[in-house]
Amino acid sequence: MFDGKSWSLASLLAALALCACAGAAPGVMSGNETTYIESVEVVEHDTSAPEAFADTLREAVLTGAAFYGTTRRPITLRIDVDRVHFKNALRALTIGDDNQAKARVAVFDRPTGAQLASFDVSANGDVSGQLAASIGISVAGAFDPTGIVDIVGAIGSAASADINRSGTATAMRANLAAETLRQTFGDARTRAVTMAKQDQARERGQTNAPRK
């Protein structure tokens, strides 16, 4: 029988294997200027989604976007959430089912109002590590750009969807926000931000470590 740590590690490795084929994201550019997210609008189309899912997703994207900078040319995002689904235990055992959130993202140039790009995003609430796999970073101690869910912590929160629906929704929001930011800013910029956050986390850990 696996203990909690073994289950988290096994789930994480499975996540990395499943997500290794994630498509590369060059990022959305407005001319040659560095962009930053000025505002985010989230429209919820799935009436079965948890209460406040759209509002908390918006906050997650804005929180994560702050790490990418707050100066130069502003862009705005419109996120249309089409599906927020929690797996059914019986269906999962018979024909297969999964926790899944899907959305469409449109990116607009703030000064001109012109649409720069649009893309689809999806997230699985059972496992995390999608971001780490897609941009090729080390997962040890990595934090997703939203600053909400640690990659390993997300697995623990979402491991039992039927018991912990709130934890599953949190993981899906964090993964959806992270994937939105990755596709908006691109793999290279996302990798730099994520590694900077890792360094900050290590420095905090060293600072807070008890002195011998």
Contacts in CASP RR format, 6 or more apart in sequence:
PFRMAT RR
TARGET T0000
AUTHOR 0000-0000-0000
METHOD contacts of the structure
MODEL  1
MFDGKSWSLASLLAALALCACAGAAPGVMSGNETTYIESVEVVEHDTSAP
EAFADTLREAVLTGAAFYGTTRRPITLRIDVDRVHFKNALRALTIGDDNQ
AKARVAVFDRPTGAQLASFDVSANGDVSGQLAASIGISVAGAFDPTGIVD
IVGAIGSAASADINRSGTATAMRANLAAETLRQTFGDARTRAVTMAKQDQ
ARERGQTNAPRK
2 10 0 8 1.000
4 156 0 8 1.000
7 155 0 8 1.000
7 156 0 8 1.000
7 159 0 8 1.000
8 152 0 8 1.000
8 153 0 8 1.000
8 155 0 8 1.000
8 156 0 8 1.000
8 159 0 8 1.000
9 152 0 8 1.000
11 126 0 8 1.000
11 127 0 8 1.000
11 155 0 8 1.000
11 156 0 8 1.000
11 159 0 8 1.000
12 127 0 8 1.000
12 128 0 8 1.000
12 129 0 8 1.000
12 139 0 8 1.000
12 151 0 8 1.000
12 152 0 8 1.000
12 155 0 8 1.000
14 127 0 8 1.000
15 127 0 8 1.000
15 128 0 8 1.000
15 129 0 8 1.000
15 130 0 8 1.000
15 133 0 8 1.000
15 155 0 8 1.000
16 129 0 8 1.000
16 132 0 8 1.000
16 133 0 8 1.000
16 139 0 8 1.000
18 127 0 8 1.000
19 129 0 8 1.000
19 130 0 8 1.000
19 133 0 8 1.000
19 134 0 8 1.000
20 133 0 8 1.000
22 130 0 8 1.000
22 133 0 8 1.000
22 134 0 8 1.000
23 134 0 8 1.000
24 134 0 8 1.000
24 187 0 8 1.000
25 134 0 8 1.000
25 182 0 8 1.000
25 183 0 8 1.000
25 186 0 8 1.000
25 187 0 8 1.000
25 190 0 8 1.000
26 186 0 8 1.000
26 187 0 8 1.000
27 117 0 8 1.000
27 183 0 8 1.000
27 184 0 8 1.000
27 185 0 8 1.000
27 186 0 8 1.000
27 187 0 8 1.000
27 189 0 8 1.000
28 35 0 8 1.000
28 75 0 8 1.000
28 107 0 8 1.000
28 116 0 8 1.000
28 117 0 8 1.000
28 183 0 8 1.000
28 184 0 8 1.000
28 185 0 8 1.000
28 186 0 8 1.000
29 35 0 8 1.000
29 116 0 8 1.000
30 73 0 8 1.000
30 75 0 8 1.000
30 109 0 8 1.000
30 116 0 8 1.000
33 72 0 8 1.000
33 73 0 8 1.000
34 71 0 8 1.000
34 72 0 8 1.000
34 73 0 8 1.000
35 72 0 8 1.000
35 73 0 8 1.000
35 74 0 8 1.000
35 75 0 8 1.000
35 185 0 8 1.000
36 65 0 8 1.000
36 68 0 8 1.000
36 69 0 8 1.000
36 70 0 8 1.000
36 71 0 8 1.000
36 72 0 8 1.000
36 73 0 8 1.000
36 74 0 8 1.000
36 75 0 8 1.000
37 61 0 8 1.000
37 62 0 8 1.000
37 65 0 8 1.000
37 68 0 8 1.000
37 74 0 8 1.000
37 75 0 8 1.000
37 76 0 8 1.000
37 77 0 8 1.000
37 184 0 8 1.000
38 74 0 8 1.000
38 75 0 8 1.000
38 76 0 8 1.000
38 110 0 8 1.000
39 76 0 8 1.000
39 77 0 8 1.000
39 110 0 8 1.000
40 58 0 8 1.000
40 61 0 8 1.000
40 62 0 8 1.000
40 65 0 8 1.000
40 76 0 8 1.000
40 77 0 8 1.000
40 78 0 8 1.000
40 79 0 8 1.000
41 58 0 8 1.000
41 76 0 8 1.000
41 77 0 8 1.000
41 78 0 8 1.000
41 79 0 8 1.000
42 54 0 8 1.000
42 55 0 8 1.000
42 57 0 8 1.000
42 58 0 8 1.000
42 61 0 8 1.000
42 78 0 8 1.000
42 79 0 8 1.000
42 81 0 8 1.000
43 54 0 8 1.000
43 78 0 8 1.000
43 79 0 8 1.000
43 80 0 8 1.000
43 81 0 8 1.000
44 53 0 8 1.000
44 54 0 8 1.000
44 81 0 8 1.000
45 80 0 8 1.000
45 81 0 8 1.000
45 82 0 8 1.000
46 81 0 8 1.000
46 82 0 8 1.000
46 83 0 8 1.000
46 84 0 8 1.000
48 84 0 8 1.000
48 85 0 8 1.000
49 81 0 8 1.000
49 84 0 8 1.000
50 84 0 8 1.000
50 165 0 8 1.000
50 166 0 8 1.000
50 169 0 8 1.000
53 81 0 8 1.000
53 84 0 8 1.000
53 169 0 8 1.000
53 173 0 8 1.000
54 81 0 8 1.000
56 173 0 8 1.000
57 79 0 8 1.000
57 81 0 8 1.000
57 173 0 8 1.000
57 176 0 8 1.000
57 177 0 8 1.000
58 79 0 8 1.000
60 146 0 8 1.000
60 148 0 8 1.000
60 173 0 8 1.000
60 174 0 8 1.000
60 176 0 8 1.000
60 177 0 8 1.000
61 77 0 8 1.000
61 79 0 8 1.000
61 146 0 8 1.000
61 177 0 8 1.000
61 180 0 8 1.000
61 181 0 8 1.000
63 146 0 8 1.000
63 147 0 8 1.000
63 148 0 8 1.000
64 145 0 8 1.000
64 146 0 8 1.000
64 147 0 8 1.000
64 177 0 8 1.000
64 181 0 8 1.000
65 181 0 8 1.000
67 145 0 8 1.000
67 193 0 8 1.000
67 196 0 8 1.000
67 197 0 8 1.000
68 145 0 8 1.000
68 181 0 8 1.000
68 185 0 8 1.000
68 189 0 8 1.000
68 193 0 8 1.000
73 109 0 8 1.000
73 110 0 8 1.000
73 111 0 8 1.000
74 110 0 8 1.000
74 111 0 8 1.000
75 107 0 8 1.000
75 108 0 8 1.000
75 109 0 8 1.000
75 110 0 8 1.000
75 116 0 8 1.000
75 184 0 8 1.000
76 107 0 8 1.000
76 108 0 8 1.000
76 110 0 8 1.000
77 105 0 8 1.000
77 106 0 8 1.000
77 107 0 8 1.000
77 108 0 8 1.000
77 180 0 8 1.000
77 184 0 8 1.000
78 105 0 8 1.000
78 106 0 8 1.000
78 108 0 8 1.000
79 103 0 8 1.000
79 104 0 8 1.000
79 105 0 8 1.000
79 121 0 8 1.000
79 180 0 8 1.000
80 103 0 8 1.000
80 104 0 8 1.000
80 105 0 8 1.000
80 106 0 8 1.000
81 101 0 8 1.000
81 102 0 8 1.000
81 103 0 8 1.000
82 102 0 8 1.000
82 103 0 8 1.000
82 104 0 8 1.000
83 100 0 8 1.000
83 101 0 8 1.000
83 102 0 8 1.000
84 100 0 8 1.000
84 101 0 8 1.000
84 169 0 8 1.000
84 172 0 8 1.000
85 98 0 8 1.000
85 99 0 8 1.000
85 100 0 8 1.000
85 101 0 8 1.000
86 99 0 8 1.000
86 161 0 8 1.000
86 165 0 8 1.000
86 168 0 8 1.000
86 169 0 8 1.000
87 97 0 8 1.000
87 98 0 8 1.000
87 99 0 8 1.000
87 126 0 8 1.000
87 161 0 8 1.000
88 97 0 8 1.000
89 162 0 8 1.000
91 97 0 8 1.000
92 98 0 8 1.000
98 124 0 8 1.000
98 126 0 8 1.000
99 124 0 8 1.000
99 125 0 8 1.000
99 126 0 8 1.000
99 158 0 8 1.000
99 161 0 8 1.000
99 168 0 8 1.000
99 172 0 8 1.000
100 122 0 8 1.000
100 123 0 8 1.000
100 124 0 8 1.000
100 125 0 8 1.000
100 172 0 8 1.000
101 122 0 8 1.000
101 123 0 8 1.000
101 125 0 8 1.000
101 172 0 8 1.000
101 173 0 8 1.000
101 175 0 8 1.000
101 176 0 8 1.000
102 120 0 8 1.000
102 121 0 8 1.000
102 122 0 8 1.000
103 120 0 8 1.000
103 121 0 8 1.000
103 122 0 8 1.000
103 176 0 8 1.000
103 180 0 8 1.000
104 118 0 8 1.000
104 119 0 8 1.000
104 120 0 8 1.000
104 121 0 8 1.000
105 118 0 8 1.000
105 119 0 8 1.000
105 120 0 8 1.000
105 121 0 8 1.000
105 180 0 8 1.000
105 183 0 8 1.000
105 184 0 8 1.000
106 115 0 8 1.000
106 117 0 8 1.000
106 118 0 8 1.000
107 115 0 8 1.000
107 116 0 8 1.000
107 117 0 8 1.000
107 118 0 8 1.000
107 184 0 8 1.000
108 114 0 8 1.000
108 115 0 8 1.000
108 116 0 8 1.000
109 115 0 8 1.000
109 116 0 8 1.000
119 183 0 8 1.000
121 176 0 8 1.000
121 179 0 8 1.000
121 180 0 8 1.000
121 183 0 8 1.000
122 176 0 8 1.000
122 179 0 8 1.000
123 130 0 8 1.000
123 171 0 8 1.000
123 172 0 8 1.000
123 173 0 8 1.000
123 174 0 8 1.000
123 175 0 8 1.000
123 176 0 8 1.000
123 179 0 8 1.000
124 130 0 8 1.000
124 172 0 8 1.000
124 175 0 8 1.000
125 154 0 8 1.000
125 158 0 8 1.000
125 161 0 8 1.000
125 168 0 8 1.000
125 171 0 8 1.000
125 172 0 8 1.000
125 175 0 8 1.000
126 158 0 8 1.000
126 159 0 8 1.000
126 161 0 8 1.000
126 168 0 8 1.000
126 171 0 8 1.000
127 154 0 8 1.000
127 155 0 8 1.000
127 158 0 8 1.000
128 144 0 8 1.000
128 149 0 8 1.000
128 151 0 8 1.000
128 152 0 8 1.000
128 153 0 8 1.000
128 154 0 8 1.000
128 155 0 8 1.000
128 158 0 8 1.000
128 171 0 8 1.000
128 174 0 8 1.000
128 175 0 8 1.000
129 139 0 8 1.000
129 142 0 8 1.000
129 144 0 8 1.000
129 151 0 8 1.000
129 154 0 8 1.000
129 175 0 8 1.000
130 175 0 8 1.000
130 178 0 8 1.000
130 179 0 8 1.000
131 137 0 8 1.000
131 144 0 8 1.000
131 145 0 8 1.000
131 151 0 8 1.000
131 175 0 8 1.000
131 178 0 8 1.000
131 179 0 8 1.000
131 182 0 8 1.000
131 190 0 8 1.000
131 194 0 8 1.000
132 138 0 8 1.000
132 139 0 8 1.000
132 142 0 8 1.000
132 151 0 8 1.000
132 194 0 8 1.000
134 179 0 8 1.000
134 182 0 8 1.000
134 187 0 8 1.000
135 182 0 8 1.000
135 187 0 8 1.000
135 190 0 8 1.000
135 191 0 8 1.000
135 194 0 8 1.000
136 191 0 8 1.000
137 191 0 8 1.000
137 194 0 8 1.000
137 195 0 8 1.000
137 198 0 8 1.000
138 198 0 8 1.000
139 151 0 8 1.000
139 152 0 8 1.000
141 150 0 8 1.000
141 151 0 8 1.000
141 152 0 8 1.000
141 198 0 8 1.000
141 201 0 8 1.000
142 150 0 8 1.000
142 151 0 8 1.000
142 194 0 8 1.000
142 197 0 8 1.000
142 198 0 8 1.000
143 150 0 8 1.000
143 151 0 8 1.000
143 194 0 8 1.000
143 197 0 8 1.000
143 198 0 8 1.000
143 201 0 8 1.000
144 150 0 8 1.000
144 151 0 8 1.000
144 154 0 8 1.000
144 174 0 8 1.000
144 175 0 8 1.000
144 177 0 8 1.000
144 178 0 8 1.000
144 194 0 8 1.000
145 177 0 8 1.000
145 178 0 8 1.000
145 181 0 8 1.000
145 182 0 8 1.000
145 190 0 8 1.000
145 193 0 8 1.000
145 194 0 8 1.000
145 197 0 8 1.000
146 174 0 8 1.000
146 177 0 8 1.000
146 178 0 8 1.000
146 181 0 8 1.000
147 174 0 8 1.000
147 197 0 8 1.000
148 170 0 8 1.000
148 173 0 8 1.000
148 174 0 8 1.000
148 177 0 8 1.000
149 157 0 8 1.000
149 170 0 8 1.000
149 171 0 8 1.000
149 174 0 8 1.000
149 175 0 8 1.000
154 170 0 8 1.000
154 171 0 8 1.000
154 174 0 8 1.000
154 175 0 8 1.000
155 171 0 8 1.000
157 164 0 8 1.000
157 167 0 8 1.000
157 168 0 8 1.000
157 170 0 8 1.000
157 171 0 8 1.000
158 164 0 8 1.000
158 167 0 8 1.000
158 168 0 8 1.000
158 170 0 8 1.000
158 171 0 8 1.000
158 172 0 8 1.000
161 168 0 8 1.000
181 190 0 8 1.000
182 190 0 8 1.000
185 193 0 8 1.000
END
